[in-house]
Amino acid sequence: MTVQVSIVGASGYAGGELLRLLLGHPEVTVAQVTSQRLAGRFVHGAHPNLRGFTRLKFCPVEELEPCDVLFLALPHGRSSAQIARFATLADRIVDLSADFRLRDVAAYEQWYGRPHPAPDWLPRFVYGLPELYREELRGARYVSGVGCNATAVNLVLWPLAQAGLIERAVIEVKVGSSEGGNSPGAASHHPERSGSMRSFAPVGHRHQAEMRQALGAFELHFSATAVEMVRGVLCTAHLFPVRPLTEKELWRLYRAAYAAEPFVRLVKERKGIYRYPEPKILAGTNLCDVGFAVDPHSDRLVVISALDNLMKGAAGTAVQAMNVMLGWEERLGLEFMGLHPV
């Protein structure tokens, strides 16, 4: 028998991507998808790529029935306000929002500007990035989603941070407009315009809290800039290590961290067009590509990562986390390998 899953808040970009993945997952059946605004309408009205693949209609959240795994794809702040009710409907919950990503109540209030609505629930959630928290995810009941920018940064810095080699990091990410979300109205039909300014944060981006939580204490400066693409995150981090590092040492660190990881690839070629990570060839995949370079004229390192913000930065990692929770092979439902040329 397949596992019954439902999605709360399935009309947005992340919810639609999640639905696309779950419809193709060999071990699950999608029972219900909710949207207050679009209740009663076919899901392909919001997600035209799903036309002909499902006859599901959106229902209001009040009609939600019990299931095995409940995915929450609501705007930030809404999952935590209803978490007690949602927990009565499913033994396992994966929340894609930022509501349960941070373990520290004070950090949540600092970065999100308000007290947490359900602070007692924070310790119950496992941060849903399998590459860093796989053992905690096995058998977990409650899993938080991940920030797309945080995922790009955490994965590319993790090997160096774990080794205590970072003294200071200056990080810039270029992001696609879909990071800003799918708001109602005419602009939502033009993702190259929708939400692009919300993806621009020269200072004070909230995903820094996730980076600091995962990577530990070192001087970290972060900026996010929206560019002319719909999907994708490209992270370029300038690192100043505690001691000079050679390329050989970097290869050793990154291979030790990611050689067995199904969704992290090391990309550092000597020739060709795609010598370093490039987000456009990752669209629709659950991959994160990482690369690095040593500045021969200083102690600076440049480390680079790329991913699809709606996949490895949101829905893809949520499905990967579910696979780990339930003891399945991590690649299930996530085998798409990307397109070329693009």
LINKA-V222528 format. One record per run of one state. SS is the DSSP state (H for helix, E for strand, - for the rest). FROM is the first residue (numbers start at 1). LEN is the number of residues. If there is no record, write none. Layout:
ss=SS from=FROM len=LEN
ss=SS from=FROM len=LEN
This chain:
ss=- from=1 len=2
ss=E from=3 len=6
ss=- from=9 len=4
ss=H from=13 len=11
ss=- from=24 len=4
ss=E from=28 len=7
ss=- from=35 len=7
ss=E from=42 len=1
ss=H from=43 len=3
ss=- from=46 len=2
ss=H from=48 len=3
ss=- from=51 len=6
ss=E from=57 len=3
ss=- from=60 len=1
ss=H from=61 len=3
ss=- from=64 len=3
ss=E from=67 len=6
ss=- from=73 len=5
ss=H from=78 len=10
ss=- from=88 len=2
ss=E from=90 len=6
ss=- from=96 len=9
ss=H from=105 len=8
ss=- from=113 len=6
ss=H from=119 len=6
ss=E from=125 len=3
ss=- from=128 len=2
ss=H from=130 len=8
ss=- from=138 len=4
ss=E from=142 len=3
ss=- from=145 len=3
ss=H from=148 len=15
ss=- from=163 len=3
ss=E from=166 len=10
ss=- from=176 len=1
ss=H from=177 len=4
ss=- from=181 len=5
ss=H from=186 len=4
ss=- from=190 len=7
ss=H from=197 len=3
ss=- from=200 len=1
ss=E from=201 len=1
ss=- from=202 len=6
ss=H from=208 len=8
ss=- from=216 len=3
ss=E from=219 len=8
ss=- from=227 len=6
ss=E from=233 len=9
ss=- from=242 len=5
ss=H from=247 len=12
ss=- from=259 len=5
ss=E from=264 len=3
ss=- from=267 len=12
ss=H from=279 len=4
ss=- from=283 len=5
ss=E from=288 len=7
ss=- from=295 len=5
ss=E from=300 len=8
ss=- from=308 len=3
ss=H from=311 len=15
ss=- from=326 len=17
